[in-house]
Amino acid sequence: MQPTRSTGLKGRVRRGAIAGRRIVFVMPALLVLGACEQNSFVPPPPPKVEVGVPVQQGITRFLEATGNAAPIQTVDLVARVQGVLQSINYKDGSLVKQNTTLFTIEPDTYKFKLEQAQAAEAGAQASLKQSETDYKRQVDLVARQAVSQATLDTATSTRDNAQANLQQAQANTKIAAINYGYTNVAAPFDGIVSAHLVSVGELVGASSPTQLATIFQLDPIYVNFNVNEQDVLRIRAEARRRGMTTSELTQLPVEVGLQTETGYPHKGHLDYAAPTINLSTGTLAVRGILPNPDRILLPGYYVRVRVPFDKENNALLVPDVALGSDQSGRYLLVVNADNIVEQRKVRTGQLEGDLRVIEDGLKPDDRVVIAGLLRAIPGQKVDPQLQKIEPSHASAN
C-alpha cells in the first residue's frame, strides 16, 4: 500500500524539527569551546625555600693539620763490652726508671781487670814514692859534692819514669772501671723498653756493639706535622700585627686529638719550626710537645692537630650543608631583594660545629638558602621562608 502525500509531508516536517534541535544543542558547545581557547596560561607559584641570615659570633681561628706522634727520645741499648749476657733484668715493654739496670754482661771478668789495674796503680805509686826519696837524697849529696852529677841525673830519670808509669796505671784503672760499668746496661732515662733482642747466655759485643733493646721516652711526647705555605704566611702576618717575637711564636698552644676522640683533649705548645720551606712539598715542618703522663699518645699515632693563632669577634657563619662547590670553588645560594636566587662565590674558613666560617664573599644581611637547595635555581624567583640559624658553641671546646 503506498503512503499518502500528507503522510510524507508530515515525516519531512518531523525530520526537519529534529535537525533544528541538534543545531540548537551544538551552538552552545561551540561557544563554550571558543571561550576556553581564549584563557591565558597561569604559571605555578615560586617554590618555597628556607633562608637565614649568617650568624655573627666570636671565634678563635685555628690552623688545622694532621700529624703523627713521635718519642721525645729514642736510644738503642747496646753491649759495649764483649762477654756472655748473664741476665735480663726487666720485663719486655715495661716502664722503667732512669739508671735501672736492664742487662748484665759477665761482670766478674771486668771486675777482676779493674782490681788488677788498681793493683798496678798502687805499685806505680810505691815506685814513684821510692824514686822521689832517692832523688831528694841525690840532690843533697850533689850539693855536698859527695856524688857526681851523673848519679843525680840517673835518679831524676828514674823519678820521671816512675811518675809516667803512675799516670799510665791511673789511666788503665779508669778504663777498667769504665768497662766494668759497661757490664751493667742501665736505662738512660725514664721510658718504655722494647722486647729484648738477645737471650741469656749469648755472646755479645764480640766484633761490634750488639743491640740489646730500644728504650723510648713517651712523657712528654712530640707531635710532628706540616703547615702549608699559605698558612705560614697568615700566621707570620698575624704575629707581626700582634708584635710577637720568634720565640713567642714557638710557644703558641697546640691541641691534639686522636682519630677516635671527640675534640682536642691533649694540650701542649709548639716546640720547633723548620727554618725553611720544603721545596718539594711547599710545607713547613713544625713540632709540638705535649705532656703524656698516662701514655695515651704512642709513637706512630696519626693525630688531628690545631693551633689557635687569632680571634675575631664578629665572624660570619652559615650551615655547612648550605655550601656547594664547582670547578671554580665553593659557593652559596643567596636570595636578593627581588627574591631572585644568586650564586655567590665565597672563601670558607674552619668548621665550628655544624657551621662553616665564611671569610669572604658574604655580607651580614644576606639571605642564604639553607634548605630546599634543589628548588633554588640561580636566576629564578623563589618564595623565601626566613629561619633562624642557631649559633655554634664549638669554639668553647
C-alpha positions in Angstrom: 0.0 0.0 0.0 1.5 3.3 -1.0 1.7 6.2 1.6 -0.4 9.2 1.1 1.1 12.6 0.2 0.0 14.0 3.6 1.9 11.4 5.4 5.1 12.0 3.6 4.8 15.7 4.2 4.5 15.1 8.0 7.6 13.0 8.0 9.7 15.6 6.3 8.5 18.2 8.8 9.3 16.0 11.8 12.8 15.3 10.5 13.4 19.0 10.0 12.4 19.7 13.5 14.8 17.2 14.9 17.7 18.6 12.9 16.8 22.1 14.2 17.1 20.9 17.7 20.6 19.3 17.0 21.8 22.7 15.7 20.5 24.4 18.8 22.5 22.0 21.1 25.7 22.2 19.1 25.9 26.0 19.1 26.3 26.5 22.9 29.1 23.8 22.9 31.0 25.7 20.2 30.6 28.9 22.1 32.0 27.3 25.3 34.9 25.8 23.4 35.7 29.2 21.9 35.7 30.8 25.3 38.2 28.2 26.7 40.7 28.8 23.9 40.8 32.4 24.8 42.0 31.8 28.5 45.8 32.6 29.2 48.3 30.2 31.0 48.7 30.8 34.7 52.3 29.9 35.9 52.8 28.0 39.2 53.8 29.9 42.3 57.5 30.3 43.1 59.0 27.3 45.0 59.4 27.8 48.8 62.9 27.6 50.2 64.2 28.2 53.7 66.7 31.1 54.1 68.6 32.5 57.0 71.0 35.4 57.7 74.5 34.5 58.7 75.3 34.0 62.4 77.7 36.6 63.8 79.8 35.4 66.7 83.2 35.4 68.2 85.6 32.6 67.1 89.1 31.5 67.5 90.9 30.9 64.3 92.8 27.6 64.2 95.5 26.2 61.9 94.4 22.6 61.4 96.6 19.8 60.3 97.2 16.0 60.5 100.3 14.9 62.3 101.9 11.9 64.0 103.2 11.3 67.5 106.9 10.6 68.0 109.0 9.8 71.1 111.0 12.7 72.5 114.0 10.4 73.0 114.9 7.0 71.5 118.0 5.1 72.4 119.3 1.8 71.2 120.7 -0.1 74.2 123.9 -1.9 73.0 126.6 -4.1 74.6 129.8 -2.0 74.7 132.0 -4.8 76.1 132.5 -8.4 75.0 131.1 -11.1 77.1 128.3 -13.5 77.8 124.9 -12.0 78.6 124.3 -13.0 82.2 120.8 -11.7 83.0 117.9 -9.6 81.6 116.5 -7.5 84.5 113.2 -6.2 83.1 110.0 -7.3 81.5 109.6 -6.6 77.8 107.5 -3.5 77.2 107.6 -2.3 80.8 108.1 1.2 82.1 111.5 1.6 83.8 113.1 4.4 85.8 116.3 6.2 84.9 119.5 4.2 85.9 117.6 0.9 86.3 119.9 -2.0 85.3 118.4 -3.7 82.3 121.1 -6.2 81.2 124.2 -7.7 82.9 127.1 -8.8 80.8 129.7 -11.1 82.6 130.7 -8.6 85.3 133.3 -10.8 87.1 135.8 -10.7 84.3 135.8 -6.9 84.2 135.8 -6.7 88.0 139.0 -8.7 88.1 140.5 -6.5 85.4 139.6 -3.4 87.4 141.2 -4.9 90.5 144.3 -5.8 88.5 144.6 -2.2 87.2 144.1 -0.8 90.7 146.9 -3.1 92.0 149.2 -1.9 89.2 148.4 1.7 90.1 149.3 1.0 93.8 152.6 -0.5 92.6 153.3 2.5 90.5 152.6 4.9 93.4 155.1 3.0 95.6 157.7 3.1 92.9 157.2 6.8 92.5 157.5 7.4 96.2 160.7 5.5 96.3 162.2 7.3 93.3 161.2 10.6 94.8 163.0 9.8 98.0 166.1 8.7 96.1 166.1 11.8 94.0 166.0 14.1 97.1 168.9 12.2 98.6 171.0 12.6 95.5 170.2 16.3 95.3 171.6 16.6 98.8 174.7 14.6 98.1 175.4 16.6 95.0 175.1 19.8 96.9 177.8 18.5 99.3 179.8 17.2 96.3 179.6 13.6 97.7 178.4 12.1 94.4 178.7 13.0 90.8 176.2 14.9 88.7 175.7 11.7 86.7 174.3 9.9 89.7 171.7 12.8 90.2 170.7 12.6 86.6 170.1 8.9 86.9 167.9 9.5 90.0 166.0 12.2 88.1 165.3 10.0 85.2 164.1 7.2 87.5 161.7 9.5 89.2 160.3 10.9 86.0 159.8 7.3 84.6 158.0 6.3 87.9 155.7 9.3 87.6 154.9 8.5 84.0 154.2 4.8 85.0 151.8 6.0 87.7 149.9 8.2 85.2 149.6 5.2 82.8 148.4 3.0 85.7 145.9 5.6 86.7 144.5 5.7 83.1 144.4 1.9 83.0 142.4 1.9 86.2 139.9 4.4 84.8 139.5 2.4 81.6 139.0 -0.8 83.6 136.4 1.0 85.7 134.5 2.2 82.7 134.5 -1.2 81.1 133.3 -2.7 84.4 130.5 -0.1 84.4 129.5 -1.2 80.9 128.7 -4.7 82.1 125.5 -3.2 83.6 123.4 -1.7 80.8 121.1 0.8 82.6 118.2 3.0 81.4 119.5 6.5 80.4 116.0 8.0 81.2 112.5 7.1 82.3 110.9 5.2 79.5 109.4 2.0 78.0 111.9 -0.7 76.9 111.2 -2.8 73.8 111.4 -6.6 73.7 115.0 -7.9 74.2 116.8 -8.9 71.0 119.3 -11.3 72.6 118.9 -14.1 75.1 120.7 -15.0 78.3 123.9 -17.0 77.5 124.6 -15.4 74.2 128.0 -13.8 73.5 127.6 -10.1 72.8 129.9 -7.3 71.7 132.3 -9.8 70.1 133.2 -7.9 66.9 131.0 -4.8 67.2 128.4 -3.3 69.6 125.4 -5.6 69.8 122.0 -4.1 70.1 120.1 -5.5 73.1 116.9 -3.5 73.0 115.5 0.0 72.5 114.1 2.4 75.1 111.6 5.2 74.3 110.7 8.3 76.3 107.0 8.9 76.0 106.4 11.7 78.6 106.5 14.3 77.2 105.9 13.4 73.6 106.4 15.1 70.3 103.8 15.7 67.6 105.1 16.4 64.1 103.0 18.0 61.4 103.4 20.2 58.3 101.9 23.6 57.6 101.3 24.8 54.0 102.9 27.9 52.8 99.7 29.9 52.7 99.0 29.2 56.4 102.6 30.1 57.2 102.1 33.5 55.6 98.9 34.0 57.6 100.5 33.2 60.9 103.6 35.3 60.3 101.4 38.2 59.3 99.3 37.8 62.4 102.4 37.6 64.5 103.8 40.8 63.1 100.4 42.5 63.7 100.5 41.4 67.4 104.2 42.2 67.8 105.2 38.6 68.6 108.8 37.6 68.5 110.1 34.3 67.0 110.5 32.8 70.5 106.9 33.8 71.4 105.6 32.3 68.2 107.1 28.9 69.0 105.3 29.0 72.3 101.8 29.1 70.7 99.5 26.5 72.3 98.9 23.3 70.3 95.8 21.0 70.7 95.8 17.3 69.7 93.1 14.7 69.3 93.2 11.1 68.3 91.1 9.8 65.4 88.7 8.1 67.9 88.4 11.1 70.2 86.0 14.0 70.1 87.6 17.4 70.1 91.2 18.1 71.1 91.7 16.9 74.7 95.5 16.9 74.7 97.2 20.3 75.2 100.8 21.4 74.7 102.7 24.1 72.9 104.8 24.5 69.8 108.4 23.5 70.3 110.1 23.8 66.9 109.6 25.2 63.4 111.9 24.4 60.5 113.9 27.4 59.2 113.0 26.8 55.5 110.1 25.6 53.4 110.4 22.2 51.8 110.6 22.9 48.1 109.3 19.6 47.1 106.1 19.8 49.2 105.7 23.5 49.8 105.2 23.0 53.5 107.0 23.9 56.7 107.8 21.2 59.2 106.5 22.0 62.7 106.7 20.2 66.0 104.7 20.4 69.2 105.5 18.9 72.6 102.8 17.6 75.0 102.6 16.1 78.5 101.8 12.4 78.2 101.7 11.0 81.8 99.2 8.3 81.0 101.0 7.4 77.7 97.7 7.8 75.8 99.7 9.1 72.8 102.0 6.4 71.4 104.7 6.9 68.8 103.3 6.5 65.3 99.8 7.5 66.1 98.1 9.7 63.5 96.5 12.6 65.2 94.4 15.7 64.5 96.3 18.9 65.3 95.1 22.5 65.6 96.9 25.6 66.7 94.9 28.7 67.7 96.5 31.8 66.3 93.9 34.6 66.0 90.5 35.7 67.4 87.6 37.5 65.7 84.6 39.0 67.4 82.1 39.1 64.5 82.8 36.3 62.1 80.0 35.2 59.7 78.9 31.6 59.9 76.4 29.6 57.9 75.4 25.9 57.9 78.0 23.8 56.3 75.3 21.9 54.3 74.3 25.2 52.5 77.6 25.3 50.7 78.1 23.9 47.2 81.2 23.5 45.1 82.1 23.5 41.5 85.3 23.8 39.4 85.8 27.4 40.5 85.5 26.7 44.2 82.8 26.9 47.0 79.6 28.9 46.7 76.4 29.8 48.4 72.9 30.4 47.0 71.7 33.9 48.1 68.2 35.4 47.7 68.3 39.1 46.7 65.8 41.8 47.4 63.7 40.8 44.4 63.6 37.2 45.7 65.8 36.1 42.8 68.4 33.4 43.6 72.1 34.4 43.1 75.1 32.1 43.2 77.7 33.8 45.4 81.4 32.7 45.3 82.8 32.6 48.9 86.1 31.8 50.7 85.5 29.4 53.5 87.2 29.1 56.8 87.2 26.5 59.6 84.2 24.4 60.8 82.5 25.4 64.0 80.3 22.5 64.9 77.7 22.4 62.1 78.5 25.9 60.9 81.2 27.0 58.5 83.1 30.3 58.8 82.8 32.4 55.7 85.9 34.5 55.3 85.0 36.5 52.2 82.1 36.9 49.7 79.2 37.2 52.1 77.5 40.2 53.9 75.8 40.1 57.3 72.3 40.8 55.9 72.5 38.4 53.0 69.7 35.8 52.9 71.3 32.4 52.4 69.4 29.4 51.2 69.8 26.8 53.9 67.1 24.3 52.9 65.4 23.4 49.6 68.6 23.8 47.6 67.4 21.7 44.7 64.4 24.1 44.3 66.7 27.2 44.3 67.9 27.7 40.8 70.1 30.8 40.1 68.3 33.4 38.2 64.8 32.3 39.1 62.4 33.6 41.7 61.6 31.8 44.9 59.3 32.2 47.9 61.9 32.6 50.8 60.8 31.4 54.3 63.1 33.1 56.9 64.5 30.8 59.5 66.9 31.4 62.4 70.4 29.9 62.3 71.4 28.8 65.7 74.9 29.9 66.9 77.6 27.3 67.4 79.5 26.7 70.6 82.3 24.6 69.1 85.0 27.3 69.9 84.5 26.8 73.6 85.7 23.2 73.4 
